[in-house]
Amino acid sequence: MIAPVMPTYNRYPVAFERGEGARLYATDGREFIDFGAGIAVNSFGHANPHLVAALKAQADKLWHTSNLYRIPEGERLAERLIRNSFADTVFFNNSGAEAVETAIKTARKFHAARGNPERYRVITFEGAFHGRTLATIAAGGKPQYLDGFGPACPGFDQVEPGDIEAVRAAVTRETAAVLIEPVQGEGGIRVMEPSFLQALRELCDETGILLIFDEVQCGMGRTGRLFAHEWAGVTPDIMAIAKALGGGFPLGACLATEEAASGMTAGAHGSTFGGNPLAMAVGNAVMDIVEDPAFLEKVRARAGALNQKLAALVDAFPDVLEGVRGQGMMIGLKCHVPNTELTRVAFEEGVLLVGAGDNVARLLPPLTISDDEMDEGLTRLERACRTLTG
Ligand SMILES: *Cc1c(COP(=O)(O)O)cnc(C)c1O
């Protein structure tokens, strides 16, 4: 008999009932250090008092009105995102995939509005992940995610990341945009070279192609900068963000320059829930935290300490771990053992990791993790490595 919840996940045999900071407490009494943060969502820890207070205060006032009316808290959040980025305008969504869809639609509409509707194709990259809607699985290009769902949504051309000549060769008169994660998450924490992102920016400028960054996972302070592309010193024309933007409340956004958004006029796009007052209250509370340069500086310091300790772990267990890579608090442990084995044994030892492509186990701890929580998690991870060394 099919499970009441559609069985599209192989779930761990655990249910959590409470969280605090980087700790999670299960219904059976077990306690875990959460190095996964709900896949880079709970970046400010579980039950963050500032976020909880913002949600509770809004819950007493107003939940939903529809985008038929102005939503002042949304206008405020959009202004704050704009002030802290390349963007001039923002569309609010409920998830990452929707934000990426909005980005793709914005790019296609830009060219159509200029009389070039034939420019609709998007260049994407091997190892990419952009979500699970029909368009975003086509953008990601992973055969396993496309299999059985009919003809792939047309208009995506995939090339090897890091190879600017391959990108140049893929450009045609029909190319509308280049879509890339500055740091691939699901693909195995692969950091794009700053020189590659700079070369993409130049190529796009030369050819009138729009550059879209998918910062759904690597954005919102995860890498130690508000947005990962800041490390490369280039800006996109359009950007999708989500995950940590709501700190656990479902919230995504598509940011764009005024020019890139020039086709997105009244009636061009919409959402029932996107940007509703509950989501906007939490989003503004998240901005209160990440807008502070001192917060990001602390994230970089914590990330430095964590990476150093992980490098020592790699040295101590060369049979289990091959290396550590990533940027800031977006960390990948490249494994010698199957990554699923490491995440399973780590789980048994009481520390949560997240699997990724290229045999990598991801560490995406809350950006607010304390020294105690970090050390406890590392101790448990070391125990897991010892078990796997046999
Ligand atoms: C998680 C993720 C998405 C999809 O987000 P959903 O909220 O699951 O739709 C898109 N792009 C990247 C880079 C992601 O990590």
The ligand as a Gaussian input file, in Angstrom:
#p B3LYP/6-31G(d) Opt

LIG

0 1
 C       17.439000      24.029000      -3.760000
 C       17.812000      24.662000      -5.033000
 C       16.840000      24.997000      -5.997000
 C       15.386000      24.618000      -5.865000
 O       14.787000      25.166000      -4.736000
 P       13.347000      24.605000      -4.264000
 O       12.980000      25.530000      -3.150000
 O       13.573000      23.193000      -3.825000
 O       12.442000      24.683000      -5.414000
 C       17.250000      25.692000      -7.120000
 N       18.543000      26.010000      -7.308000
 C       19.506000      25.682000      -6.417000
 C       20.914000      26.095000      -6.668000
 C       19.169000      24.977000      -5.252000
 O       20.122000      24.638000      -4.390000

